[in-house]
Amino acid sequence: MTGPSPTSSSARRCNGPARRTPALPRGPVAGCQLDYSEVNVEDQTGESTSLLEHYRKLIQLRNEHSALRVGETYVPNSDSSKLVAYLRASEEETILSSST
């Protein structure tokens, strides 16, 4: 190799500050779904049973109800092992959510 080494001060003066490029991961990227060609936003948009549309409905509910955005959470006492319930209350409204 001729010329200054890539890390020498003269190389930095000529080429600008040294930049580090992160190494690309090898193999599958952590958290990347291998079935992305079948499960993706384009295919799930408008599909009423898709997880994407389910989360969009939940976001819409949160945006429409102040109790879900800024309300206090209350968990009522229950002796039932088959019932889960909680209240969300804001100054404008109170919402009871329950599931069996």
Sequence and secondary structure as in RCSB ss.txt:
>XXXX:A:sequence
MTGPSPTSSSARRCNGPARRTPALPRGPVAGCQLDYSEVNVEDQTGESTSLLEHYRKLIQLRNEHSALRVGETYV
PNSDSSKLVAYLRASEEETILSSST
>XXXX:A:secstr
  SS TTSHHHHHHH S         SS TT  TTTTTSSHHHHTT TTSHHHHHHHHHHHHHH HHHHH EEE 
     SS EEEEEE SS EEEEEE 
